[in-house]
Amino acid sequence: MFHSDSGLDPTPVYDMVFSAYYDLNDLALGLSGMNPVSLKFIKAKHLKKLCAEFQLNQKVLELAVSELGSRLDKVYKLIDNYSELNCDLRKALKGQIKKRWNGTFKTILG
């Protein structure tokens, strides 16, 4: 999170590491009562609770998730076309993205 004059803002995700591939399954910080936070156990209810804790309207979360979903096909194509990654890593990365989308984010949209 960035601290700004308006409060806390989420940071961009460009610096995230593909942690599931490297067996890094826990986040360093707690999340909505979960400490330590295991990535595989983060569900829609945790993100909704986090949204409420930051006093954000639920529509903000739905909009963010909808925007994420609208970019999935482009992400999969970018992964497929990134020749520097070996085939197994590309497959694993796409599999983790699909698993997280179906297991956490998609359910936020209903």
C-alpha positions in Angstrom: 0.0 0.0 0.0 1.1 3.6 -0.7 0.4 6.3 1.8 -1.0 9.4 0.2 -2.9 12.5 1.2 -6.1 10.7 0.6 -5.1 7.7 2.7 -3.9 4.3 1.6 -3.8 3.3 -2.1 -3.0 -0.1 -3.5 0.5 -0.4 -5.1 0.9 -1.6 -8.7 1.4 -5.3 -9.1 4.3 -5.1 -11.6 6.8 -6.0 -8.8 5.0 -9.2 -7.7 6.9 -12.5 -8.0 5.3 -15.7 -9.4 5.6 -17.1 -5.9 3.4 -20.2 -6.3 5.8 -21.6 -8.9 8.7 -21.2 -6.4 6.8 -22.7 -3.5 6.5 -19.4 -1.7 3.0 -19.8 -0.4 2.8 -17.3 2.4 2.6 -13.5 2.4 4.7 -11.6 4.9 1.7 -9.5 6.1 -1.6 -10.5 7.6 -4.8 -10.2 5.6 -8.2 -9.8 7.1 -7.5 -11.9 10.2 -5.3 -14.4 8.4 -1.8 -14.5 9.8 0.3 -15.9 8.2 -1.5 -15.7 4.9 -1.3 -18.7 2.7 -1.9 -17.7 -0.9 -3.9 -20.9 -1.6 -6.4 -20.1 1.1 -7.2 -16.5 0.1 -10.8 -16.5 -1.0 -13.3 -13.9 -2.2 -14.6 -13.5 1.4 -11.1 -12.3 2.5 -10.9 -9.7 -0.3 -14.4 -8.5 0.5 -13.5 -8.2 4.1 -10.3 -6.3 3.2 -12.3 -4.0 1.0 -14.7 -3.3 3.9 -11.7 -2.7 6.3 -10.5 0.0 4.0 -14.0 1.4 3.8 -14.2 0.8 0.1 -17.6 0.3 -1.6 -18.0 -3.4 -2.7 -18.5 -2.1 -6.3 -14.8 -1.0 -6.2 -13.7 -4.5 -5.7 -16.2 -5.8 -8.4 -14.9 -3.2 -10.9 -11.3 -4.1 -10.2 -12.0 -7.9 -10.6 -14.0 -7.2 -13.7 -11.1 -5.2 -15.2 -8.7 -8.0 -14.3 -11.0 -10.6 -16.0 -11.2 -8.6 -19.1 -7.4 -8.8 -19.5 -7.0 -12.6 -19.0 -6.9 -13.5 -22.7 -4.3 -10.9 -23.4 -2.2 -12.2 -20.5 -2.4 -15.8 -21.7 -1.4 -14.7 -25.2 1.6 -12.7 -23.8 2.7 -15.7 -21.8 2.4 -18.0 -24.8 4.4 -15.6 -26.9 7.2 -15.0 -24.3 9.8 -17.4 -25.8 12.3 -16.7 -22.9 10.1 -18.8 -20.6 10.4 -22.6 -21.2 7.2 -24.4 -22.0 6.7 -25.9 -18.5 7.0 -22.6 -16.9 4.5 -21.0 -19.3 2.1 -23.8 -18.6 2.6 -23.6 -14.9 2.1 -19.8 -14.9 -1.1 -20.0 -16.9 -2.4 -22.8 -14.7 -1.8 -20.8 -11.6 -3.5 -17.7 -13.0 -6.5 -19.8 -14.1 -6.7 -21.5 -10.7 -6.6 -18.2 -8.8 -9.1 -16.6 -11.1 -11.6 -19.5 -10.8 -10.9 -20.0 -7.0 -11.0 -16.5 -5.8 -11.7 -13.7 -8.2 -14.5 -15.1 -10.5 -16.7 -15.8 -7.4 -16.6 -12.0 -6.5 -18.5 -11.3 -9.7 -21.2 -13.9 -8.9 
